[in-house]
């Protein structure tokens, strides 16, 4: 050992490596000599002495750790060691199976393990259920069907690594969550979304998981093994089969085989087992089920159709508008629209689908000079269908699917403008007097005159986008006239018939404004506006309606119902929307009336904890509460719940579930947890008692998991679309919260080039954040970024707790936090959160008994930097 300066400790590392190389060369020499001399016994005893010394030297982890540092410090010497190993291996051939041979093999494998000494992690083999994986999959399937697969894949890999889940059980948990989602999903669109998620998106996710290094195991074997386990969960599969009215497993296995996740032989074997099993299933074939086509089959067939429709829509619309109309009309019938949209969403094609409809909607602005009435009605229909489709997509999958990332310079398409400014959405408050609702007054007057005339709506030369923008102002005038007795109810009926008679889009735009208007009125003033919404929502069944009227009305009703839901809930009004096969809004009105939201939060969390897994309904409640209470309220109250738990297995389960719930908005919740809640707990001595084991240990685990996943996803800047659309409340400006001393670059550079011995700089009490940063940050990490600031600040706090004179549960917490960091560390990954740890902390940590192991020192120092290697060598040499 060595208690000298860092340079001397590095010298020790180099010396050990030279000694190792020398002993290996001696061993190789005597092994070779043992073959040829007349007295092999002498050579063998020399060889035995070499091997004994090697064993003694390599038997200590400390020595191996010091050699590990030397290997990084001097790559050339390590390659000399590797050459000596090869030579020894060749010369050992002549020894046969003697005890010396096995002794030598033991030494060789120890040396070979030095470069990888940090990456050996044991898997969890005592558990079968993994609630985090389950919840992450449920969350994605319920709320983020349109999200890209890569962020989901990375998040799942992160969980697999942090919880050390064996591959087959990991894949099994993904499938279990899919089946639960299928069984639980509300009927209608939600059910189709889940089917698309399970049968189209998850196989794609597994294809990407297959590309990750799996060690020496074959991923297809893991998938096969997972399905073998899944077959044993007969009740789950039977229930899913009953719900979908088909053999779900059969569809899934074929899809996986198609994607190269299962071999043909394995697929056939699994299908045969499930078929035999299904014979004993509760009878599924009743007469009414016979003619219902099962969703999984429909979804798998819809996927190629999406591609064909996208091709059709790429053609030049002006050449054959009637042909295109035929294709679109076919899309509208029955549930095919929702099937196609779900398939497009699950395969990442929904954005381009929406772009094509926006293009089509824009195309209808071009009117030829001598337009025939036939061409005019085709144009009206193309406008109407594209408008309704886009509204429906925005409501079902979120408006960000429709907004173009950056439209080329020029005007924003009409639909995008309308959607951003005029379309009511949950949580969006519109101003009915906004200029967007007040277009050119002459256009409004002519529209009012047109609607009020006795003849029906004319189509030739009609500019539909202008009519849709003017309708809000026109409705205001008509409403005022009715309120003041200028118009009778009969005239109003005639006007509303005119609005909804030809194109449904006008009715949608009119109701959008009325919804914004009603919100601003007192309860007693709302009657006429609500009556007008009722009028517009009732379809008009006459002879002269345009083609596909019934199909368009179905979509219109669903759009209007979504738009009015908020207002109708506030006013406790009923409006009967013609429900022609459309499902009511799922997950609506989840919160019980007159109950404080904090009680709702605690009761839902308690229920989820007892069950051991999060269901989609609870996910929606958590999401609503996060919106209502805000990030700090949500995070703080859930942490309080966690700290109340005192049973070890419950606290661990709570962490697994909370991590999954935090995935609703991981970035913001992590900033709050690490930037506000932990510093409060760690610096306020009256709260230290809450950090006892087990809840304190659990909180440390949760904090590390959140920090790691936020940091890794953040570096790839792949926040999911679900998280981008949140209404942010600024948690306070992080720059002012954690001031960073940027004024002393010279002192910084001096610090980085100095030896660690320059103790007075490093441990001066007024160290600013910047002076304690490790070198890797100063070159690569931007401290303008909130997450980086919060992490650097947290490690400064941890460092000061370790160096403080008093110890308590908060010191213990810090130790758990660091242990968890080491546990979860992905080997060889630079840019882990540990790079925020000040180098001075290493020597403090090593004083804590549980942290004083060579492996931990190697794990927590940045060995890619010379300074990091010096710090590590010094700490290990002193152990």
N, C-alpha and C positions, 0 to 999 in steps of 0.2 A: 504494500500500500504506500501511499505518498500523501503527505499533508503539505506539500509545497505550493508553489504558484501554479497557475493554469498551464504555463509553458512546460513546467517540469512534469505535470500529469500527462500532457500529450506525449512528452518524451517517454514516459513509462509505457504508454500504449504502443508506441513504435517499437520499443525494446522488446515488449512481449511478442509482437508479431515477428520480429527477427528471430527470437528464441524459438518460436513455433516453427518457423521455416527451417531453422538449423536442425531441430529435433526430427523433423520429417525427412530431411535429406539423409541424416544419420540412419534413421530407420530403414529408408529405401536401400542405403548402401549395405547394411548388414543383412537385410532380407535377400539381397542379390548374392551376397557373399556366401550365405548359408547353402546355396545350391551347389557351388563349385568346389569348396575346399574339402580336404579329406577329413577335417574335424569340424563338422557343422555345429557341434555342441557349443564351441566358443562363440561363433557368430550368433547363435541363437540366444546365448545369455546376454550378449551385447544388445541384441534387438529387444530382448525382454526389458532391459534397463531403460532403453529409449521409450518403449511403449508405456512403462510405468510412469516415467516423468510426464509424458504427454497426457496420460489419464489424470494425473494429479493436477496438471495445469488447466486442463479443459473442464475438469469436474466442477470448477467453481463458476457460477453464473457471472460473478463479478469480472473474472478474467475474460470470459467470452464477450462480455459487454465492452470491456476495454479494447479487445481485439476488433470488435465491431466498429468502434470509433476510429481505430487505426486504419481499418479497411477503407473508410470514407475519406480519411485524411490523406492516405497514400495509396492510390489505386494500383500503382506499379508493383509495390511490395506484395499486395494481395494476389496479383496475377502470378507472382513467383511462387506463392504458397500453393496456388491451384496447380501449377506445373509440378511441384514436388508431390502433390497428392496423386496426380496421374502416374508419376514415376513409381511411387510406392505401390499403387494399385497393380501396375504391371509386374513388379518384382515379387508381390505377395503370391502370385499364381503358383509358385513352386512349393508353397508351404503346406498344401493339402488342407485337411480340416483339423488343424491342431488348435489347442486353446489359444496359442499366440495369434493365429489367424483371426479368431473371433474378437480377441482383444484389439487387434489392429482395426478391424472393421468398425468396432464401437467408436474408436478415436476418429476415424474418417467421417463417420456420420455426424459426430458432434461438430467437427470443423465445418462440414457442409451446412449444418443448421445455423451457423453464425449469421449469414446475411439475412436469413428469414426469421431471426429469433423473436421478432415482434409480431409476426403475423399469425401465430398459432392461437386460434380462439376455439373454445369448446362450444359445441352446439347444445341447445336445450333439448334434452331428450325426455324430460319427465313431464312435459306438458303436451296436451293435444289440441287445446283451443287457443286461438290467438285473436283476442277481441279487437286489437288495433287494426290488423289486416282486414278483418271483417268490416269494421266501421269505415275504414278508408274506402273500401270497394263500394259499400252501401252509399256513402256520401257522394262518390263520383256518379254512381248510377242514378241516384235520385236527383242530383242537382247539376251535373256537369257533363251531360251526354255529348255536348258539342266540343268539349275541351280536347286538346291534343293528347295523344297517347303518351308522348315522351315524359312530360312532367309526372304523370301518374306512375309510369314505370319506375322513374327515379325515386319517387316517394315510397313506393312499395319496396324497392331494393334497400332503401334507407331503413325502413322498419325491419326488414328481414335481417339486416346487419346488426342494428342496435339491439334487437331482441334475440339474435342468434338462432333464427328459426331454420330447422332442416328443410331442404328444398321440397320434398314430397308433401310435408305438412303445410308448407307455405302455399303451394298450388292448391292443395285440398281446401284450405281456408278461403281462397279466392272463389272457388266453385261453390262452396257452401253459402257464401254471402250472395252470390248470384241467384242461387235457387231460393234463398229466403226472400230476396228482392222480388223475384218473379211471383212468389206466392202472395206476398204482402201488397204488391202495388195496386193502387185503386184502378177500377176498370176504365177502359177507354185509352186515351192518349198515353197516360202514365204506364199502362201495361205494355203498350207497344214500344215505348221508350226502353223499358226494362228488357223486353225481348231482344230488341236491337243491341242493347248493351251486352247482354249475355252471349248472344249467338254471333254477333259481328265484331264487337269492339274488344271483348276480353281475349278471344283467340289472337287478335292483332297484338294485344299487350303481351301475351305469352311469347309470341314470335320475337318481340323485342327483348323479353327477359332471357330468351335462349341465347342471345348474343353476349350476355354478361359472362365473365369467367365463372365456371361452376366448380372449380377445383378439378379433380380427376373424374367427376361423375358425368354421365351423359344426361342432358336435360330431358330427352324424350323418355328415358327410363323413369325419371322423376315424375313426369306427367302421367305415364302409365301407372306408376305406383299410386299417385294421387287419385286417379280414377278407380283403382282397385279399392282404396279406402272409401271413396264416395259411394261405390256400389253397396257398401255395408249399411249406408244410411237409408235403408229402404223407405221408412215413413216419409222422409223429406222428398225423395224422388217421386213417390206415389202421389203426394200432395201436389207437387209441381205438375205431374202428368195430368192430374185431374183438372188443375187450373187451366192448363194449356190445351187440354183435350188431345194429347198426342204423346208419343214416346220421346220426351225431351232429350234423354241421354243419347238416343240414337242420332238425332240431329247434331248434337254437340260433338260426338265422337267423329262423325263424318267430317264435320267442319275442321276439327283439329287435325284429322288425318290429311285433309286437303292442304292445310297450312304447314304440313311437314312436322307436326308436333307429336305424331303417333305413327308407329309403323303399321302397315296393313295387317300384319298378323295380330298385333296387340289390339288393334281396333276390332277385328272380327271376334277375337276372344272375349273382349269386354261386351260387345253387342250381344253375343250369345248368352253371356251370364245374365245381362239385364232382361233379355227376352224371357229367359226361363223364370226369372224372378217375378216378372209382370203377370205371369199366369195366375199367381196367387193374389194379385192386387185386387182391391175392391173393384167390382165391375164398373167399367168406365163407359161402355158403349150403350148409352141410352138412345132412344129414337131421336130426341131433339138435338142431341150432340152430333148425330151422324152427319147432318148437313152443314155444321159449322166448320169452316176451314181453320185448322190450328194456326195460331200466330207465328210460331217459329218457322214453319214452312213458308208462310207468306213473306216474312221478313227476309228470309234467305233468297227468295225469288225476287223481292223488290230491289235488292242491291244491284244486280246487273241492269235492271230497268232504269235506275237512277242515271247510270252512265249513258244509256241510250237517249234518255230525255235531254240530258245535258248536251249531247251531240246535236240533237234535233234543234235545240234552242240556239245553237251556235250559227245555224244557217242564216241567210239573209232574210229577215222577216218580210221585207217589202215584196219578195218574189211570190210567196204563197201564204198570205196571212190566214186563209181558210184552213189550209192543211195544219198549221200550227194550232189553230183554234180546236181542231179535232183532237189533237194530242192532249191539249190542256183540259178539254171537256172530259176526256177519259180519266184524267188524273183526279178530277173532282168527285167522281162518283163513289158512293159508299165510304169505306174507310181507307180507300187506296191513297188518298192524299196524306193521311197521317202515317200510313205504312211507309210511303216513299220518303217523307220527311225524316222519320225515325231512322230509316236505313241510311239516308244521306248524312244525318247528324252523327251516327255511330261510326261512319267510315270517313269522316272529315270532309265531306263534299257539300255540307250545307251552305257554307259561305259562298262557294261558287254558284250554287243553286240560286241563292238570294241575289247575287250580282246579276245573273242572267235575267231574273224577273225585274230587277230595277232597270236594266237596259231595255227590256220589252216595254216597261211602263213609260220610259222616256221616248221610245220609238213612236208611241201613239200621239205624241205632240205634232208629228209631221203630218200635215193634211194636204192631200193633192187638191189642185185648184177646182177641178170639176168633179167633186166626190159624189159617187152614186150612193143611193140609200143603202144598198147592200154593203158596200165598202164601209160606209159610216157605221153600220150596226156591228160589223166585224171589229172595227177599231174600238167602238165602245166596249165590246165584250173583252177584247184583249186588255184594255185599260182596267176594266173592272176586275177581271180574274187576277191580273198581276197585283193589283192593289190589295185585294182581299187576301191573296196568298201571303204577301209580305207582312200584312198585319198579323195574320195567323202565326207565321213563323216568329215574329217579334214577341208575341205573347206566349208562345209555347217554349221558345228556346232563348229568349232574352234579346233585347234590341241590339246588343253588341255584335250579334251574328250578321246583322244587316249593314252596319256602318262600315264604310270602306276605310281601310287603314289610312290611306292618304290618296284622295282622289286627285288625278292630274289637275293642274291649274285650269280653272274654268268654273262653270257654275256647278253647285251641288245639285244632284238629282232631286226632282220634286219630292219623291217619296221620303228621302232622307230628311229633307227640310221639314216636311209635314210631321214626320214621326218625332223628330227632336223637339219641335216647338208646340205641336198641337195634340199629340197622342197621350191620353191619360195612361199612366202605369202605376203600379203599386208604389207608394212612397214618393210619387212625383206630383207636386202641387202646381197646377197651371193657373195663370192669370187670365181670366176671360177678356180683360181689356188690353191684353198685350197687342202691340202693333201687328203681330203675325195674324191675328184674327181680324184685322181692319184693313183689307186691301183697297184698291182703287174704287172710289165711290160710284163712278159711272157703271163699272162692271156689276157692282152689287145691285144698283137700281135695275139694270136690264135683267139680271137674274131673278129679282123679286117679281118683275113684270112677267117674266117667262113662266115662273112657277104659279103665278096667280091667274094666268090666262086659262081659258076653258079648254083650249086644245092640249093634247098631250105633248110631252117633252120632245123636242125635235133633236135629231141626231146628227144631221148633215152639218159639216163645218163647226161642230160643237167642240170647244177646247175644254176637255174634261178636267185637266189639272187646274185651270183657272176657276172653273165652276166649283171644284172642291175647296179651293182657297177662299172663294167668295161666300161660300154657303154659310159660314159662321156669322158673318155680318148680316147676311140676308135673314137668317133665323132670328137674330136679335130684333130686326125691324118687324118681322112678322109677329114675334112674341109680344113686342110692345103694342102692336096694333090690336092684338087679341086681348091683352090685359086692359087696354083702354076702350074696348068695345067697338073698335072700328071694324074688326073682322069677326064673323060668327064661327062657331065650332065647325059648321059644315064647310066653310071656306078653308079652315085649317086642315080638315080631313082631305080636301081636294089637293091642297098644297103638299101635304105629307105624302099622299099617293103619288104625286108627280115626282117628289124627291126619290122615293124608293122604287118607283115603277120600272125604270129601265136599268139604271146601274145602282148596285147596292153601296158602292163607295161613297156616294153623296150622303146617304143615310148615316154611314159610319162617321164621316167628317162632321155632320150636323150634331150627332149624339156626342162626339168628342167635345165639341164646344159647350153643349148643354150640360155635360157633366161638370166641366170647369165652372160654369155659370151657377149651377145649383149649389155647389160648395160654398159660394159667397152669399147665399140668400138665407134669411131667417127661416125657421121651420114653417111659419104660416105663409111664407111667400112662395113656397116651392111647388104648389099644386099644379099650376099650368105648365111649368117646365117639365115636371115628371109626366104629365099627361102627354106632352109632346113626344117625350122619349118612348112612352108606350105606343103611341101612334106609329112612330118610325120603326119600332121593333116588330110590329105585326106585318107579316108579308102580305103582298097584294096578289091575289090569284085571279088574273083576268086573262082574256084571250090574247091580248096584244103584248104580253111581256116578251122580252127577248129570250133567245136560246139559253139553256142551262140555268133557268131562273131558280128552280127548286134547289139545285146543288149549291148555287151561290148564296141562297138564303140561309142554308144550313151553316155555312162558314160565317156569314154576317151575324147570325144569332149568337154564335159562340164568341165572336169578337166583341159584340155589344155587351154580352153578359160579363165578360172580363172587365170591360171599361167601366161598367156601372157598379161593379161589386162593392167598391169602397163607399160610394155615395148611398147606395141602397142600404148598406149596413148601418151607416150613420143615421139615416132617416127612418129606419125600420120599415121601409116600403117594399111591397112585393111587386115585381113586374114579371109577367109570365113570358119567358122567352120560348119561342116554339122549339122544343127540344126534339129535333128530328135526329135521333141517334147520337147526338153529341152528349158527352158526359158532363156532369156538373163540375164546377171547378174543384179539383182535389186540393187537399191541404189548406182549405180556406177556413178562416175563423178558428184557428187552433187554440187560441188562448181563452181560458174560461173568463167570463165577464166578472167584473167586480172583485178580482183577486189580485193582490199586489204582485208585481212581476217577480219580486225576489222569492216569494213563496212558490211561484210556479217553477222557477229555476231550481230551487232546492228539491222540490218534490220530483221533478223529472229526473234530476241527477240521482236521487236516492233510488228511484224505480229502475233506472238503467244499471246502477251499480248492483242492485240485487239480482237482476236478470243476468248480468254479466256480458251483455252486448247491447249495442245501440240500434234501435229499429228506425226505419225511415221517418216515421211520424215524429219521433223524438228529435231526429236531426232537424226537421223543419221547425219544431218548437225552439230548439236551441238557436237556430238561425234567426228566427223572429225576435227572440230575446236579445240576441247580439245587436240587431238593428235598433231595438228600442232602448236598451240600457246603455249601449255604447261599449267600446272595447274595455275601458278600465273597469267599469262596473261589473262586466261579465267575467273578466279574468279574476278580479279581486274576490268576488263571491265564490267562484268555483275553487280557488285556492283555499279559501276559508273552509269550504266543505272537505277538501282533501285533508287539511290539517286536523279536522275533527276525528278522522278515522284512527282507530288505535289497533285494529287487528292487522297483522302483517299481510295476510293474503288479500285482505280487502284493499289495503293501501296500494299494493302492486297492481291489482285489477283497476283501481281508480286511476292510476297513472296511465295505464294502457288505454283506458277509455277517454280520459281527459286529453291525452295527446291527439286522439282521433277527433274529438270535438273541436280542439283548437285548429284542426285542419280547415275549419270553416274560414278562417282568416289568419293563417299561421304567422305571416309577417308582422301584422299589427299586434297580435296577441303576444308574440315573443318580445317585441319592443316593450310592451307594457310590463310583462312578467320580469324581464331582466333589467329594465330601466327604472321601474318604479317599485314593484311589489317586493322583489328580493332585497334591494337596498334598504327599503323601509324595515323589513324584518331583521336584517343583519345589523342595522345600526341602532335599533331601539331596544335597549336591554330589557324593557318590560315585555317584549314579545319573544325573547329568546326561548322561553319554556315551550313555545308551540313547535319549536324545531327539534323536539326529542325524536328518538327512534321509536316507532317506524314512520310516522308521518313526515318528519324532517328529511329522512333518507329518501322517501318517495318524492318529495318536492325537489330534492337535488336531482333525482333521476329525470323528472319531468323537465326541469330547467335545461339540463344538458341535451335531452332529446330535441326540445324545441329549438335550442340554440343551433344544434348541428343541422337540423333539417332546414331551418330558415337560412342558415349561412350557405348551405350547399345549393339550395334552389335559387337563392338570391344572387349567387355568383353567376348562375346561368340566366338570371332575370326572367324566369318563366313563371310569373304569377299567373294562376289560372284565370280564365275570363271571369269565373265566378267571383274571384276576389277583386278584380279590377273594378267591378261595377258598384262596389260598396260605397255608401256615402261616407267619406272620411270625416272623422272629427280629428282635428290636429291634436295630438296628444301633448302639445307644447312643442315649441321649436327645440329640437334636440341640440342644436348648436348652442343655444343660450343655456340649455339645461346642463350640458357637460362642456364647459369652456375648455378650449384646447390652446395651450400656450405655443403659438407659432413664431415667437419672436426670437428664438435663439438657435438658428441653424448651426452656428459655429460650435456651440456647446454640444449639440446633437452629434455632429460628425466626430467631434473629439471623443464623445462617449463611445461611439461605435468602433472607433479605431483603437480605443484604449484597451488595456488589459482589464480583466474583471477586478484586479486588485485595487483599482483606483476607487477605493470604497467610499471616500467622502462624497464623490459625485453621486454614486448610485444610491446611497442611503440617506442623502440629505433630506430632512423632514419635508421641505417644501418642493419635493419632486413634482414637476408638472406631469400631466399625462404623457406629453411627447417624450420626456426624457426617459420614461420607463418602457417605451415601446421597444419591441425587439426589432432587429434590423430588417427582417423580411418585410415588416410593415412599411418601413420608411420608404422602401423602394416601390412597393406594389399596391399598398392598400390606401384607399382614399378616406381620410378622416372626416370628409364632408358628409359621409354616408351615415344615416342614423344608426343602422345596425352595427356598423364597425365602431362607432363612438360608444354605443351602449356596452358592447363586449369589452372594449378596452377599459372602460370605466369600471365594469364589474370585476375584471381581473385586478385592477388597481386596488379596489376595495378588498378583494380576497387577499391580496398581497399584504395590505396593511393589517388585516385581521391576523394573518399568520405571524406577522412581526410584532404584534401587540404584546403587552406584558400580561394581560388577563386572558384566561381561556374560559370557554363555556360551550353551550350547545352550538353557538354560532361557529365556533372553531371546528367543532365536529362536523357541522353542515358543510363547511368549506372542504373538509377532507373527503366527505362523501361525493361532493361535486367533482373534485379532481379525480377520485377513483373512477367515477362514472365516465368522465372524459377519456380516461385511459382505456376503460372497458370497451367503449364504443368507437375507439379510434380506428379509422380505416387505414391500414398500413400503407406506408409509402405515399400517403396523400399529403402533399404540402398544402398550405392554405387551409388547415383545419382551424377550429376556433382557438386551439392552444397557441397559435402564433401571437395571440394578443396577450399572452402571459409575459410579464416582465422577467428578464433573465435572472434578476436578483432573487426571484421567488424560489428558484430551484433549490438553493441551499437552505431556505426556510423549510421547504416541504420535506426535504430529506430528514429533517430532525423529527418529523412525525413518524412514530414507529411503523404504522401500516404502509407508509409511503416510501420507506427506506429500502427499496429493492432496485437493483441495477436496471431491471427491465422497465420499471416505472420512470426512472431518470431518462432512459433512452427514449421512452414514449413521449415525455413531455417537453423534450428540448428539440429545437429545430436543427437537426444534424446536417442539413444541407448548407449551413452557414459555418464558417470557421469559428465565429464567436460561440455559436451553439455547441460545437464540438468541444471547445475549450471548457465551457461551463459544465458540460456533461462529464468530461474526463475528470475535472476537479471534484465534482460531487461524488462520482463513483469511486474514485481513488480514495476518498476519505471515508467510505462506508466501513 
